[in-house]
Amino acid sequence: MSELLAALATELPADSLVVDPDIVEPYRYDRAMTVRPGRPVAVVRAGSTAEVQAVLRIATRFGAPVVTRGAGTGLSGGSAAVDGCITVSTERMRSLTIDPAGMTATVQPGLLNAEVKAAAREHGLWYPPDPSSFEICSIGGNLATNAGGLCCVKYGVTTDYVLGMEVVLADGRAVRLGGRTVKDVAGYDLKRLFVGSEGTLGVITEATLRLRPLPPPPTTVVATFAKVVDAARAVAAVMAQIRPAALELMDRAAVAAVEQVKPMGLDPSIGVLLLGQSDTGMAEAEVIAAACRDAGATYVALTGDPVEGEMFMAARRMAIPCVERLGTVLIEDVGVPIPRIPDLMAAVEAIALRRDTAIPVIGHAGDGNFHPLVTFDRADPDATARAGVAFDEVMDAALALGGTITGEHGIGTLKVHRLGVQLGDDVLDLTRRVKHALDPLGILNPGKWA
Ligand SMILES: Cc1cc2nc3c(=O)[nH]c(=O)nc-3n(C[C@H](O)[C@H](O)[C@H](O)COP(=O)(O)OP(=O)(O)OC[C@H]3O[C@@H](n4cnc5c(N)ncnc54)[C@H](O)[C@@H]3O)c2cc1C
């Protein structure tokens, strides 16, 4: 046994330390299909903050890399293992306390997003951030990626709900950032630095999250368009007038993929599907419907039935897993300012044509955040190369439109080669200095974005 493993075995309970290669194997991967992960020396299924601290103290002593892992649903290779790392899994850290009067939830990172939502609901409260993966992703992973989702267009993203956090630093110290109050400007807002830091600055071991009253059931607008740019014009028109509770888009190829893999009664011959929701009632839903009609929608319908509305939203949430069944997918996550959505859509269409590669598009349209799904046959080297070029070109198109290479999935391993292009030399240098101040040995998620 290596000295590193011996030190871990000495300080950790036996059931926390996993070295059996068969059990370690699934912890090497996240959902980024093209990322080749390394091999961990061990997985630590930490049961407490104290255990995470022990791991990081030992990692610092040995200079060993540490990869933190929530549920491994990340789409950018952020929790994919690197060679020789200790993978810290938070899956066993699952405590949860709801404070109904203070409207907060204090959670450990291993809980699923859906579990936090369900616990809040028992008190008539709501934890809004709702990535499409909400039933399978951890709240720690959501914090570390600053996850978005369907309702973020109106209710904001994960960081908007974080009041306080406990974080274990690279040297093993545990610090508390922020607190339980809605307003708090004492010192730098360091908790926001850790939100979205993708495991490169510390391990989030607890968070106090803000809850809201449950919203009323939504009214859903379903609209179809012949052309994706028409749908994009409708989105821009809606967003110029109101903040819908959701505004989601699926193009023809994405609808067809859902119908092929998991038939849900959608007509695969329709062009583009736009799904809008309002939780303030019919008047707002009518604004969405009118904007769709004005932009040339071929069909528009409204439903106040929440079950029917949820069926359409479920189809949208199924899109990524369904497209993944049809080939290898490089999942984009670009964002552009709302008025530039039609330009992004046109650019993606042109790239798909130019590179002869299928790129179904889905997206949180109301946020200007889209997931062009660059789909290819990995057994075909030429197709693989073309897909790689298309992937970079979509990012470049978003940047040229004043956008971002990632709106919610993070940089991880997949987009690290384009981070500097977006940030520029000075900001990249600043980023690296922040990283160095917090992780001087560079042991936290090395080779990932910082
Ligand atoms: C079908 C599908 C749909 C999706 N839809 C959305 C969507 O709508 N919106 C969205 O934002 N994302 C979406 N995702 C992506 C993914 O679910 C999110 O990024 C999610 O937040 C990752 O959570 P996780 O627990 O799986 O984290 P992991 O994949 O395990 O980790 C993600 C990153 O966070 C770090 N990390 C995890 N836990 C901690 C911690 N406690 N402390 C420090 N670092 C940590 C990891 O090192 C890694 O860098 C989707 C994924 C799938 C498969």
The ligand as an ORCA input file, in Angstrom:
! r2SCAN-3c Opt
* xyz 0 1
  C     -30.037     15.237    -18.839
  C     -29.278     16.357    -18.211
  C     -29.840     17.609    -18.180
  C     -29.146     18.670    -17.586
  N     -29.752     19.893    -17.527
  C     -29.137     20.912    -16.895
  C     -29.779     22.180    -16.774
  O     -30.903     22.377    -17.220
  N     -29.098     23.160    -16.136
  C     -27.845     22.968    -15.617
  O     -27.292     23.891    -15.040
  N     -27.228     21.784    -15.727
  C     -27.823     20.746    -16.341
  N     -27.196     19.539    -16.441
  C     -25.807     19.395    -15.985
  C     -25.619     18.883    -14.535
  O     -26.719     18.112    -14.090
  C     -25.364     20.067    -13.613
  O     -24.143     20.682    -13.976
  C     -25.319     19.714    -12.133
  O     -25.218     20.899    -11.380
  C     -24.143     18.804    -11.770
  O     -24.406     18.251    -10.500
  P     -23.688     16.897    -10.048
  O     -24.063     16.617     -8.657
  O     -23.955     15.801    -10.993
  O     -22.168     17.341    -10.113
  P     -20.901     16.613    -10.716
  O     -21.074     16.312    -12.144
  O     -20.525     15.488     -9.830
  O     -19.816     17.777    -10.554
  C     -19.901     18.956    -11.295
  C     -18.761     19.892    -10.898
  O     -18.944     20.340     -9.570
  C     -17.840     19.973     -8.728
  N     -18.426     19.629     -7.434
  C     -19.453     18.762     -7.205
  N     -19.771     18.771     -5.899
  C     -18.951     19.673     -5.294
  C     -18.800     20.132     -3.947
  N     -19.569     19.684     -2.957
  N     -17.833     21.049     -3.698
  C     -17.054     21.536     -4.695
  N     -17.136     21.119     -5.970
  C     -18.086     20.207     -6.268
  C     -17.139     18.848     -9.471
  O     -15.770     18.783     -9.141
  C     -17.383     19.235    -10.916
  O     -16.424     20.183    -11.321
  C     -27.860     18.457    -17.037
  C     -27.298     17.181    -17.064
  C     -27.990     16.137    -17.643
  C     -27.367     14.771    -17.630
*
